[in-house]
Structures are given as C-alpha cells and as structure tokens.
Amino acid sequence: MADPTFLIIAVVIAALLFDYTNGWNDSANAIATVVSTRVLSPTSAVLLAAALNFGGALVSTKVAKTIGGDLVAPEMVTQTVVLASMLAAALWVVCMTWLGMPISGSHSLIGSLVGSATMARGSEIVNLAGVQKTLVAMLVSPIAGLAFGFLLMWGLLWFVRRWSPRKVSNTFGKAQLLSVSWMAWEHGNNDAQKVMGVITLALVAGGFQSDMEVPLWVKLACGTVMALGTAAGGWKVIKTLGSGLIKIQPIHGFAAETAASATLGVAAYMGVPVSTTHTITGSIMGVGATRRLSAVRWGLGSKILLAWGLTLPATAILAALSYRVLNLVFGLV
C-alpha cells in the first residue's frame, strides 16, 4: 500500500490539473459574449475573468460540501478513488476543449467520481439521493437559463423599442462589463468549489482531517489554479459559444450573461452544483430565440448536446479504468 502522504500529494496535483482544465474550457462561459461583441479585447476579457474567478472561489463552501459529502460515502472513499476520478475528468475536459466543445466540468467530475468509487467499492458507496439531486439541478439549469434568457431579452427589446441602434449598442456595451464580471464571479463561486470538495474528501479519506470543512489553503489553491486556467483561454470553445450559436450584439450578451449569472447565483446559495457551461449555453439559445427560432444554429446546438450526453458515461468509464490501472500497476487501493 502506498504512503498516504504520497497519495494525497498526487491527489492534490491531479485535482488542481482538473481545476486548470476546467477553467480553460469554462473561460468561454464568462467571456465568449463580451469578446464576440468586441466590448473587451480577448486579453482584457480573460484577465478580468481570471481575477473575478479567484474572488468568487473564496466566498462560500456550500457547493464544495455537497460534492465532497453528498455524492459518495466519505468513510468508504480511498485516496486512489479520488486520484482516478481526477485523472479521468481532466483527460475528458482536455479532449473536449481541443475539439472546441463547451462541456460540463461538473458532469465530468461527478461521472468520474461515481465511476471510480463504484469500481472500488460497488454501488453501495454511491449516495443515490445526492447524485439524483445534483443531476436534476444540472438538467434544470440549462432550461432555466434558456427561459430566463428568453424572458429577459424579450423585456429588454420592449424597453429599448424606441432607442436608436447606436444608443442600444453603446448602453449595453457598458452594461456588459457588469454582466460579464458577475458571470465570472459566479463561475468561480460555483465551479472552483467543486474541486475544493474533492480535495477535502481526499483529506478525510487519508485521515488528514475528520470533517468536510474546506481548509483555507485548499480554497486559495483552487481559486488560483482555476484563475490561471481561465487566463489561458480556451479559444476554440470561446468561438463556439461567442459566435457559433447566434450572432451576438452587446444587448444579447448582456441578457445572456445576466440570466446565467442569476441562475448560478441561486444555485450556489442553495449549495447545489450546477453546470456553468449548460447554464450559459441555454441562456444564449434563449436570447437568440427571441429573434426567431432559425436565428439559433440548432445543428451546432445538437452537437453540443451530444457532447453533454456523452460526458457522464464517458467519464465514469474512464475513471473506472483509471482506478483499475492504478490498482494493477501501482498496487494502489
């Protein structure tokens, strides 16, 4: 059996690697629309998003405790289970980012954690009620984003119906600076916490602490690494979200970001981990649908939906295989 200290170091490195790739893929969630509308340059946008990701990561731990304690039984988890899940999740996110597909880091994390845990201890380790609650929330979030984005955009169009196009563009170009900042903050508040929960789960499994309270160093590390991943910019994914789904102007970007941010803020307050990617994608589609249904490029949307649908089973299988390899090759249990 491997030294617990060696294992926890490996787990932290793997978890932070996933955190980085998650920020890399999810940078599009915060800045795709503001880059597409040319309100901010790509460099300014990623730096702003990175800074606010870091700040948002430090304000709460409700989501972290859900990830660490509600999906699998902490007392049955081993550090190898967590290590295998993080390696699998990171691999999947990297592959999808290279393909330019916006996918859910949350789904990747949950699928991989459940897959490796089931391979190690059987289905009894999985908290079905916790998994069900999380998956329902993740299914609802893009629908909520779509509905809120549609309604907000419809209301804004009525509000500015007598404005000149120039006034609309200038006003919402400035307003978009606020909406993109809020979106970046909520991304950090929701997504960085998920890795905090995983690292804390590994600390409990290794006997380094007795409860699921997230240590300060874990908060700082996760916030920093996610910010760095965001700063790297997943440009293919940014192009997909920023111009692939609909043609975006500042008013559309403002509506989509505001709708998604509000949805994410409510979820984080309730301690429910939801997909930032699913939420902002749904919001963009809802905003585009106020023009006409054909304004949304549904063909690309269907490809994104396919990637979403594959994420849970693919990461679960990858994590189960990763656990088996670690067990056979390195003798880790």
N, C-alpha and C positions, 0 to 999 in steps of 0.2 A: 504494500500500500504506500502511496506517495505521501511525502511530508505535507501536512495541512498548510504550512506556511507557503511552500512552493505552489500548491494548488490555488490558494487564494490570490497569490500574485498573478498566476496565469489567468484566473477568472477575471480579475480586475482589468488586465490588459485586453482580454477578449471582449469584455463588456464595453470598455472605452472605444475599442475598434468599431464595435457595432454602433455606439453612440456617434462616432465620427461619420460613419457611412450614412446613418440616419439623418444627420444634419446636412450631409452632402446631397442626398436625394430630396430632402424636405426643404432645402433652401428655396426651391421653386414655390413652395406653398406661400411663403411670406413675400417674395419679391417678383414673381413672374409677371404679375399685372402691372406693377409700377415700372418695371423695365420695359415691358411691351408698349406702355403708353408714353415712354420717354420722359416721365416726370423725374426720374433719377437715372443717373448713369449706372451701368452694371456694377462698377466698383463701389460707388457710394451706397448702392442698394444692399450689397452683400455685407458691407461693413456695418451699416445701420442694423440690419437683421441680426448679425452676429452679436453685436453689443446688447440688443434687446433680448435675444435668446438667452444670453447669460443671466441678465437680470430676472427674466421670467422664471428661470430654473430655480431660483433661490427663495421664492415667495411661499411655497407650500409643499407638503409631502403627502397629501391625501391620495393622489394617484399612485405614488410610489408604494404606499402601504397596500393598496389594492392589488398591484402587480405582485408584490412580494408575499402577500399573505392570503389572498383570496382565490388564486388560480390552482395552486398545488399545496399540499400539506407541508409546511416548512419543516416539521420534525422528521419527515421522511426523505427530504431532499438531500442529495450529496453535492459537494462542490463540482464533481465531474458532470453531473446532470446540468448544472448551470453553465459550465465551460462548453459542453457540447452544444447547448442551445444558443449560446452567443456566437460561436463559430459558424453555425448553420445560418443564423439570422443575418450576420454580416455578409456572408457569401451571397445570399439571395438578394440583399439590397444592392450590393455592388453590381451584380449581373443586370438587374433591372435598371439601375442608373446608367450603365453603359448603353443600354438599349433605348434610353430616353423615356422610360415608363415611370410615371409617378405611382408609387405603390405605398402601401401602409407599413411603416416600421412597426406599428403596434401589432398588426396582424402577424408580421414576421416574428416578432418577439413571442407573442402568445402561442403561435403554432409550434415554434421551435421548443419552447419551454415545456409545453404539454407533450410533444413528441419524444423528447429525451427523457422526461420523467416517466412516461408510460413504458418506454423501453427498459428503464432501470427497475421500476417497482411495480409495474402493472397499472391497470386503470384505477385501482383504489386510491392511488396517490392524487388523482385529479379531483378538484373540488368542482363538480359539475354545475352547482348553483352559481358559483363565482364566474366560471367560464361562460355560462349562459347569459348572465347579467352583462358581462363585458361584450359579448358578441352581439347581443340585442342592441346595446348602445352604439356599437360600431356600425350596425346596419341602419339604425335610425339617423345617425349623424349626417350622412350624405343627403338623405331625404329631407332632413330639417334644414340643411344648408341650401338645398335646391329651392325649397318652399320659401324660406326667409329671403333668399337672394331674389327670387321672382317678385315677391310682395314688396320688398324694399325698392327694387328697381322700378316697379310699376308706380309706386308712390313718388319716387324722385322724378320720374318722367312727367307726372301730373304737376308736380311742384314747379318744374322749370319749363313748362309748356310754352310760356311767353318770353323766355330768355333767348337771346341770340346765341348761336353756336359758339361764338368766341367767348362769351361770358360763361357759358356752361363749362367749356374746356378749361378756362383759367381758374374758375372757382373750385372745380373738383380736382384739378391738378394739385392745388394747395391742400385741399381736404384729404387727398390720397396720401399725403405724407403722414397724416394722423392715423388713417386706417391701416396703412402698411406697418406702422410702428406697433399698433395694437395687435395686429396679426402675428408679428414676430415675437412679441411679448407672450402671447397665449401659446404660441408654438413651444417656446421654452418652458412655459408653465406646465404644459401637458406632456410633451414628448421627453424632455430630459429626465422627468421624474420616473419614467418607466425603467430606465437603466439604473437609476438610484435604487429602485425597488429590487432589481435583480441582484445588484452587488450586495445590498443589505441581506437579501435572502441567502447568498453565499456565505456571508459573515456569520449568520446564525447557524447554517449547516456545518460550518467548520469549527463552531464552538468559540468564535471570537467575540460574540456578544449574544445576549439571551433574548432580546426582543427585536421588533421590526422598526425601531426608531432609527431614522437615517442619520448617520454621523455627518458632521459639518464637512469633513474632508471629502466625503462622497459627493455631497452637493456641489462643492467647488469644482471637483474633478469633472463631474458630468456636465456641469454648466459650461466649463471652459472648453472641453473637447467638442461638445455639440456646437458651440460658437465657432470653433475652428473649422468644423465640417461645413457649416453654413457659409463661412467665409470662402471656402474652396469653390463653392458654386457648382451645382450640377446643371451645366448649361444646356444639355440636351433635354433634360426634364423641364427646365425653365422655358425653353422654346415650345415644348409640347403644351404646357399649361398657359403660357402667355399669349401664344398666337395660334396654336393648333386647334383649339376647341371653338373659339369665337374670335371675331375681330373686336379688340378691346380699345375703348377710349377711356379717359380719366373717370367719367361718371360710372362706367361699368366696373372699372377696377375698384373704385370706392365702395360701390354697392356689394360686390363680391367679397371684398376683404372685411367689410363691416359685418355682413351676415355670418361669415365663417368665424370671425373673432368672437361674436356674441355667443354662437353655438359652443365654441371651445371653452369660453369663459364659464358658462353654466356647467359644462361637463367637469371642468377642473374643480370648480367649487363643490360639486357633489362627490368628487373623488372617483369619477368614472373615467377610465382611459378610453379615449376615442381616437379615431384616425384623423390627424390633421389633413392628410392628403385627400381622404374621402370627402371631408367636410368642404374644403376649398374647391375641389373639383365639382361637387354638387352645386355649390354657390355660383360658380362660373357658368355652369349649364343653366341654372335658374335665371340668371341675369340675361343670358343670351336668348332664352326662350321668350322674353318679353317682346323681342322684335318679331320673331316668327319662329316656329319650330325648326324650319330649314336653316336658320341662322347658326344653329349648333351643328358642328361636324360630328354627327352621330356615329359615322364609321370609325373615326378615331376613338370616340367615346366607348364604342363596343370593344375595341382592343384594350383600352384601359380597364374596362370591367372584367375582361378575360384575365388580365394580369392580377386583378384583385381576387378573383375567384380561385386562381391557382396558388395564391400566396400561402394560405393556411395549410392545405395538404402538402405543398412542396416543402415548406419549412419544417413541418412535422416529420416528414420522411427524411430530409437531410439531417435533422437533429438526431433522429433515432439511429441513423447510420453513423453519424459522428460519435455518438455515445458508444456504439459497438466497436468502432475502430479504436477509440481511446482505451476502451476496456481490454481489447485483444492485444493491441500493440504495446501499450504502455502499462498495462495492468492496473489502470485506474478504475475505481468503483464508486 
